[in-house]
């Protein structure tokens, strides 16, 4: 059956002499695999549509009994020309699409996830500074849409408001407990024989700020390298607990090596 769809290219692998095998995240069908036959030939009219991160309109010959769908036509819907201008933008884009590819399931339609993906890539393309903030924002919003919203306001063990308790307490330590769904007061964790990951108040506050900010404001929020690294570790730990067999992001490793 012929189906039209809107999609983001998550992965693109050369296949034989002139074709590509693609992983797409589509608005209509969720994550799917597809083949674009002949798209690498000099005569192909849509070769540029199949670069990783491309936002495209595509026409599929789709069969429910087939694991890899056939693409008969495609065109670029949104050209993210600004992303290629810097390694920082390329790194953010590749991490975003890799995370979607690894954290979602085939053929599960999630229009809100697609909207988040498309909007975040557009913001990365358009913004001029603090690009890493968009990936952190994306992580928090994605894990929430996947059904694992982290709690940053209430202690996940006692139900007490974390920030009120910290104002009145001498000890100002927090623990990350992904198995309980978020953050706990350190003393509450110790009372129950739990350790968790020690995390700073500053990092948690900034994650809250990133998650609650309008996307227009993200590029104006500057994070120090140390706290940005801690935020990355917190969000990665939380994601890996809730998404089974989620490996470290290969794209992050590659771009870290390039920028060293």
Secondary structure, DSSP 4 states (H G I P E B T S, - for coil): -EEEEEEEEEEEEEETTTEEEEEEEETTTEEEEEEETTTTSTT-S-GGGGSTT-EEEEEEE--TT-SEEEEEEEEEEE--GGGGG-HHHHHHHHHHHHHHHHHS-BT---HHHHHHHHHHHHHHHH--S-THHHHHHHHHHHHHHTT-PPBSSB-TTT--BHHHHHHH-S---EEEEGGGTEEEEHHHHHHTT---EEE-HHHHHHHHHHHHS-GGGGGG----HHHHHHHHHHHHHHHHHHSTTPPPPHHHHHHHHHH-
